[in-house]
Amino acid sequence: MSESNPAPSLFAAREPVFPKRVSGPFRNLKWVILAVTLGIYYLTPWIRWDRGPNLPDQAVLLDLGGRRFYFFWIEIWPHEFYFVAGLLIMAGLGLFLFTSALGRVWCGYACPQTVWTDLYILVERWIEGDRNARLRLHHQKQLDFRKARLRVTKWITWLLIGLATGGAWVFYFADAPTLLVDLVTGTAHPAAYTTMAVLTLTTFFFGGFAREQICIYACPWPRIQAAMMDEDTLVVGYREWRGEPRGKLRKKEAEAETPQGDCIDCMACVNVCPVGIDIRDGQQMECITCALCIDACDDVMARIGKPRGLIDYMAVSDETDERAGQPPRNIWKHILRPRTIMYTALWTLVGAGLVFALFIRADIELTVAPVRNPTFVVLSDGSIRNTYDVRLRNKHGEQRQFMLSLSGDPTLRLQIEGTPYATVPVPPNAAHLQRVYVISPKGSAPSTQDATPFRIWVEDNANGERAHKDTTFNGKEN
């Protein structure tokens, strides 16, 4: 390839998107969701919850050191990770449900990338002005004092938002008031500072500069969402049969001579789009279904005396009926269909299962691990002894006395290492590992089998609550 005809680039240079301010019901809904989601994220670590002595009083806490997850009155232990897995399954099913019903509505309203980008654009608009002012500033080649002042002010504000974002995240993993003091005084763990720095910079870059590029190129969801959608999915679309042929606004006399569609080609729908697409070109992978173009178009239609809905939530299956002049189907006929009902049923079943498992779980638990090296020991008096490591879990906020016993074979007897008693004190909200011996007297071990099943019981002396675990006794008759 000659120098005069260079090879074409495989990648188009990014054109910055400067969305114009818009008002309307969908924009107002996005403001409400932004305020609620950011409020929950930033304020939740500061909510206190009294769990009694020896337990943290933070309502939501991922205690990695203590290997606990606290969520208000719920406490999740490491062996109960199935609760977290169930919540992730519910989140996935919920995403499938909303996508099958309303397209990329999650991306347009509640995705963290969308929420923080909206916040950054709001800051940018406050500092630099609306779309036209920001465009002029962008195309200004000369870096004068005003442009430098606006840019530095904007970037500092973005960094502060990113710092608050990273700071709020680390507060979920330690007591928030204590960690805040440690962060300010420089005595916090280096992992806290590292995490805050990474999240500050990623939030600053993703929300301030990458913006729609994350949604278009980095996020995999646009490429797999089609599997969740069909011809009855409600998505943002343009009623071409009503808007075309488009043209500039004309008087009624001129329009009578050469009829035109309702679209006056004002570009309002394009100017407010946060990903910079033209919805009139049809459904596109880049569209995040935020519906801001609906607000912009409805406002223009109201000003020129045309009915709303030139751009609207609609389904592909409605196009034929509307082209024939028939009214669109009721919205609930699009939402309530076999696919969405199936997702709703699965989501409900998983949620009901988690609630049921939460209410039936015991406050005391045990696990039994036989010591296999050696499998059994023959004592000097001819009796046979097996060794077991019993892990006792006390989920109460105070120390409890747990009594151990066994059942299944009357010849077996249980002995706790280190004490002649059958009770073990277990610290509050902790797991205690206790070594236990099970002994079979000489001549009592069965000769027909090498393993004898039996059951180890644990009982809480305070309230009589019991739990058990089945295991086996190994040994041969002498």
BELWOPE-V753491 format. One record per backbone hydrogen bond with DSSP energy under -0.5 kcal/mol. NH is the residue of the N-H (numbers start at 1). CO is the residue of the C=O. Records with the same first field share a line. If there is no record, write none. Layout:
NH: CO  CO
This chain:
16: 14
18: 16
19: 17
20: 271
28: 24
29: 25
30: 26
31: 27
32: 28
33: 29
34: 30
35: 31
36: 32
37: 33
38: 34
39: 35
40: 36
41: 37
42: 38
43: 39
44: 40
46: 43
47: 44
49: 57
51: 49
55: 52
59: 47
61: 59  70
62: 172
63: 61  68
64: 62
67: 63
68: 63
69: 76
70: 61
71: 74
72: 59
74: 71
76: 69
77: 75
78: 67
80: 77
81: 78
83: 80
85: 81
86: 82
87: 83
88: 84
89: 85
90: 86
91: 87
92: 88
93: 89
94: 90
95: 91
96: 92
97: 93
98: 94
99: 95
100: 96
101: 97
102: 98
103: 99
105: 103
108: 104  288
109: 105
110: 106
111: 106
115: 111
116: 112
117: 113
118: 114
119: 115
120: 116
121: 117
122: 118
123: 119
124: 120
125: 121
126: 122
127: 123
128: 124
129: 125
134: 130
135: 131
136: 132
137: 133
138: 134
139: 135
140: 136
141: 139
144: 142
148: 144
149: 145
150: 146
151: 147
152: 148
153: 149
154: 150
155: 151
156: 152
157: 153
158: 154
159: 155
160: 156
161: 157
162: 158
163: 159
164: 160
165: 161
166: 162
167: 163
168: 164
169: 165
170: 166
171: 167
172: 168  169
173: 170
174: 171
179: 175
180: 176
181: 177
182: 178
183: 179
184: 180
185: 181
186: 182
187: 182
188: 182
192: 189
193: 189
194: 190
195: 191
196: 192
197: 193
198: 194
199: 195
200: 196
201: 197
202: 198
203: 199
204: 200
205: 201
206: 202
207: 203
208: 204
209: 205
210: 205
211: 206
213: 210
214: 211
215: 211
216: 212
217: 213
218: 213
219: 214
223: 220
224: 220  221
225: 221
227: 224
228: 225
229: 225  226
233: 230
234: 101
235: 233  314
237: 312
239: 310
240: 238
242: 239
243: 239
244: 240
247: 263
255: 251
256: 252
257: 253
258: 254
261: 245
262: 242
263: 243
271: 267
272: 268
273: 270
276: 273
279: 277
281: 278
282: 279
287: 284
295: 291
296: 292
297: 293
298: 294
299: 295
300: 296
301: 297
302: 298
303: 299
304: 300
305: 301  302
306: 301
312: 237
314: 235  312
317: 231
318: 315
319: 316
321: 317
322: 318
323: 319
324: 320
325: 322
326: 321
333: 330
334: 330  331
335: 331
336: 332
337: 335
341: 337
342: 338
343: 339
344: 340
345: 341
346: 342
347: 343
348: 344
349: 345
350: 346
351: 347
352: 348
353: 349
354: 350
355: 351
356: 352
357: 353
358: 354
359: 355
360: 356
361: 357
365: 393
367: 391
369: 389
371: 387
372: 370
377: 385
379: 377  383
382: 379
384: 440
385: 377
386: 438
388: 436
389: 369
390: 388  434
391: 367  389
392: 390  432
393: 365
394: 392  430
395: 363  393
400: 426
402: 400  424
403: 459
404: 422
405: 457
407: 455
412: 409
413: 439
415: 437
417: 435
419: 416
424: 402
426: 400
429: 396
430: 394  427
432: 392
434: 390  432
436: 388
437: 415
438: 386
439: 413
440: 384
441: 411
444: 441
452: 473
453: 451
454: 471
455: 407
456: 469
457: 405
458: 467
459: 403
460: 465
461: 401  459
464: 460
467: 458
469: 456
471: 454
473: 452
475: 450
